[in-house]
Amino acid sequence: MSKTITIAQARLSMEEPHDCTDSKDVLTVLDALFDGLVRYDAQMKYEPAIAESWDISKDARTWTFRLRKGVVFHNGTPCDSEAVRFSLERMSRPDMGVTLGAPGVYNQYLQGMHIETPDAHTVRITLSEPMADLLDVLVTGYILPPKEVERLGSEFKYHPLGTGPYRFESYEQGVALSMSKHDQYFDGEPVFDQVTWRVESDPGERVRMLHDGEAQIATSLPPDVTDGAADARFQQSRGTTAFIIIFSAQKGPLRDPRIRQALNLAIDRDAVITQILGGAGCPLTGFVSPHHFGYDEAEAGQSYDIDKARSLISDAGFSDGIRLTLDSPTSLPNEAVPLSKIVTEMWREIGVDVEIVYTEDREAYAHNVRLKKIHDMCIFDSSPLSTFRVLKEKIDARFEGSWWQHYHNSRVESLLDQATLTVSDEAREAIYQQCFRILNEDPPWLYLYNYETITATTDALKHWKLPAHGVVDVRGLGD
């Protein structure tokens, strides 16, 4: 008897595999179709995928990957070192790696690299600069079949072909996507013969689909829909995306770290989460989430302390009050409007009066942020799971990344330089923990929250455990 499984989720689309995304609904599909050289295990550590092992040179510039033998694409052609070279060079192009309309996310790390393929199962990458965190980029560097990509061009995403545990069968936009198992998958034959993703925007309906046997997994559920659904199993996950307000440190009061810290201390995050998320969130206690490499739980800060906030503002010479302007979208996050209102109300308690400027066009909003055309601050998010990337792209003043807003801390930049050269994971993690502590003392952003969502399953998956990052990885599905 054929064994099938259906996943009910809010959104579904066929995406370019070399674009840069943090969407769980997209990643579950991409990870079913494709493999990178490495992948995350259930605890967000790196483990072998197409590469069975790797070495890094002492100067953190040269990485040598030894590929598994016998890996084949869904059409039976071998996945060898030339396919890896082709895929990484494609991924590094300035027109690839698009996120929020900004291309070249991967190009900024991989440009100038030199790739050697001494044999069919060895790939040597020499970077133009040291990068001890290269795996943070390669984990989404999906390996693609060169001839198929060249034949299909931009249409490849609608006819995807990879090495993953499942092969593409059919797609109906806004309705469903179906895949069948890859019998020659290198990591063992998949348990299920077919996996289908179905779109259902209403979370209550996703739970009903479980109850009625129309689905075995329902994702991204808020806590209130679990009431009365005793026949389902619920697993909570804390998202890795940090919802924040970015401070512009170019001019005015926000150049002073005491003001930035005071704005953080004046926010009752638990109250914010309760009022605008219905409790479905976790307070953000630093610039990255607990899932990030280098998060320091012992040094988690930004607790609610309104008296200290007032004192810092007075010490900075603003006893008579401060006037600031906050930019806010009206969607993405969808709670942006009530969020903007509640934080400005809380800031009013410490003598900070804020005008809110709303933008309905989300793409135009992101474009203005990227061009540094914001007022004093803006509602945004930070999605990379890589601590290195967050520091490099959003905090390092020398790099002037897309989402950097004139913040500068020479201690953090010096530590980042050390981290790029530090091959030892343990030593590099200690460096990032130092960054975590410094960025609590001198915050570039208002740290708000991570989402908390629930994934529900039927008894057909009673032994399955959701990975720490909350992405449904079909490799791990079993009975």
C-alpha positions, 0 to 999 in steps of 0.5 A, a space after each residue: 500500500 502506498 504511504 502518503 503524507 500531507 502537510 497543510 501550511 499557510 503559503 506555497 510557492 515555487 522559488 528560485 533555489 539560490 535566492 535567500 529566504 528564511 521562510 519556513 514554508 519555502 525551506 520545507 519545499 527546497 529541503 525536500 528537493 535539494 541538498 547542499 554540501 552540509 545541512 542542519 541537524 535537529 539541534 542546528 549543528 552542521 552535519 554532512 550532506 552531499 559532502 561526507 567530510 571537510 577540512 579548513 586551512 589554518 588561515 580560514 581561506 581554503 576549504 576542502 570538501 570530500 563528496 559522497 560517492 553514488 549521489 545522483 540527481 532525480 534524473 539519474 545523472 551523477 552529482 559530482 564535483 563539477 555540479 558542485 562547482 557550477 552550483 556554487 559559482 551560480 549561487 555567487 553571481 551578483 544577480 542571485 541570492 535575492 532577498 526583499 528585492 536585494 540581490 547578491 546576498 551570497 555574492 558579498 561572501 563568495 565573490 573572488 573565490 577560486 574553486 578547484 575540482 582535483 577529481 570527481 569527489 573533491 572540491 577545494 574552495 579558496 576564498 578571497 578573504 578568511 571566513 571561518 563561518 563559510 558553512 553558514 552560507 553553504 548550508 543553503 547552497 543547493 547543488 543543482 544539475 548543470 545541464 538542466 539549469 542551463 536548458 531551463 534557465 529561469 523556468 528551472 524553479 517550476 521544473 526543479 530537479 535536485 538530489 533530495 529525498 523527494 522529486 517534483 511531480 506537480 504544482 497548482 499555484 495557490 493550491 497544492 504541490 506534490 512530490 514522490 520519493 527519490 528511490 536512489 536517495 543517498 541517505 536512505 529510501 524515504 519512508 513515504 512514497 509521496 508528500 503533498 503540501 496543501 495551502 490553507 490560510 486559515 489556521 483553524 482549517 489547518 487543524 480541522 484538516 488534521 482532525 478529518 484526516 486530510 493532513 498529517 501535519 499542520 504548520 504555523 498555528 497560533 496557541 488559541 487554535 489548539 483548544 478543543 483539538 485533543 486528537 492532535 499532537 502539538 510541538 512549539 518552536 521559537 523562530 529565529 527571526 528577530 523582530 526589531 526596530 533599527 535605530 539610525 545612529 547617523 544624527 540626533 539623540 540616537 547617536 548616544 548609546 545611553 538613549 538607545 539603551 533607555 529605549 530598550 529598557 522602557 519596553 515591557 516585552 511580555 506586555 507587547 507579546 501578550 497584547 499584539 501577538 496573543 502571547 505567541 512570542 518570546 522576548 528577545 534578549 539580545 541581537 540574536 535568538 537562543 538558536 544562534 551560535 554565540 547567544 549568551 544566556 547568562 548575559 541576556 539583557 534588555 529587561 524592563 526597567 523604566 526608572 533606569 531608562 529615565 535616568 539614562 535619558 537624564 544623564 544624556 542631557 535630555 531631561 526635557 524630553 526627546 522627539 523622534 520619528 518612527 517609520 513603520 510598514 503596514 504589513 510584514 510584520 502584519 502586526 506592525 501597526 499595533 506594534 508601532 502604537 504600543 512601543 510609542 506609548 511605552 516610550 512616552 512614559 520616559 519622556 520620548 514623544 514619537 511620530 509614526 510615518 506609515 508606508 503601505 508599499 512593503 517593497 518600497 519600504 524595504 528599498 528606503 531602508 536599504 538606501 538609508 532613507 529612514 527617519 530616526 528608526 524603523 520597524 524591521 526584522 533580522 532573519 539570518 540564522 548566521 550570527 556572522 552574517 548578522 554582524 557583518 551585514 547589519 552591524 559592521 560600519 566598515 561593510 555598510 550592508 543593506 540594512 546597516 543604519 550608521 551604527 558603529 562599535 569598534 570593539 565589535 568590529 575587532 571581534 568580528 575580524 578575530 572570528 573570521 580567522 578563528 577556525 575553532 568552533 569553541 573559540 569562535 563561539 566565545 568571541 560571538 558571546 563577547 559581541 552579544 554582551 557588548 551589543 546589550 550595553 550598546 544596542 544598535 536596535 530595539 530588541 523586541 521578540 521572536 515568534 512562537 508557533 505551533 506545529 501539529 501532527 496526527 498519531 501517524 507521526 507520533 515519534 517525529 520531533 520538530 527540528 529546533 528551527 521549526 522547519 518541517 524537514 521531510 527527511 526526518 519524517 517516519 512512522 
